[in-house]
Amino acid sequence: MRRERRKSDEDHDPHDRWLISYADFMTLLFAFFVVMYALSSINEGKYKVFSDSVGAAFGLGQGVPGVALDAPAVLALPNPALKRRSEALRREKEHMTRLARNLSSTLAPLVKEGKVRVTQNSRGVSVEINASILFNQGDAKLTEESDQALRAVAVLLKGDPHAVQVEGHTDNMPISNVQFPSNWELSAARASAVVRLFIDAGVAPSRLTAIGHGDNLEVAPNDSETGRARNRRVAITIVSGLPDIVTEVPGVDPQSAK
């Protein structure tokens, strides 16, 4: 009887137990793809580590076949504000370049003689004029020779909206008289003389600034007459209107800084 009962139990064993394993496998596979979907928001390093780990677990080596290891690319949407800023920067640079070329062309004879230099940088366009064609030695009164050159520059500046800085420079030879106690006063007076001529020629006074540097910003050694002659100059800078990025610096608590 026992043998017959045992045989009967074997006859009624179900043959669909594989469905349990199959269901477990499908559940794990679903979880795998859920995790893969979540990986779309992580960085490339973590993505590769996970891919290699899964590949090793399945005995496939590094990485998962058919799955790219590159992190998903982020779609860069156009920013209207950045586009407008970029366009404004492009127009400003083109305008300053045209202005520099016009100034160089207007002053071509003096540029050729080495008495005038026209340069351009991120600050703007600068016209450096040797003081020998503007003033007599130790004087701040413009010569007749300088009048024509400066008025030609003023014609170009008159219709331009940019601010203009006029900077006077001297050599290191000391000066001391009633009118100019030092090179500071002489350099400032020379810059002011050029500013006054620009105003007379129609340049708006609100755009003009006169600065005297004395002998502090030399462009050549003062140990020779040639070097000193180069240092005696007036620099006219048309300041670029390129916008600056302003960053506020927060205050620091003196107690926390200790």
Sequence and secondary structure as in RCSB ss.txt:
>XXXX:A:sequence
MRRERRKSDEDHDPHDRWLISYADFMTLLFAFFVVMYALSSINEGKYKVFSDSVGAAFGLGQGVPGVALDAPAVL
ALPNPALKRRSEALRREKEHMTRLARNLSSTLAPLVKEGKVRVTQNSRGVSVEINASILFNQGDAKLTEESDQAL
RAVAVLLKGDPHAVQVEGHTDNMPISNVQFPSNWELSAARASAVVRLFIDAGVAPSRLTAIGHGDNLEVAPNDSE
TGRARNRRVAITIVSGLPDIVTEVPGVDPQSAK
>XXXX:A:secstr
 HHHHHHHHHHT  S THHHHHHHHHHHHHHHHHHHHHGGGS HHHHHHHHHHHHHHTT  SS TT   S     
    HHHHHHHHHHHHHHHHHHHHHHHHHHHTHHHHHHTSEEEEEETTEEEEEEEGGGTB TT  SB HHHHHHH
HHHHHHHHT  S EEEEEE  S    SSS SSHHHHHHHHHHHHHHHHHHTT  GGGEEEEE TTSS SS TTSH
HHHHHHSEEEEEEE              HHHH 
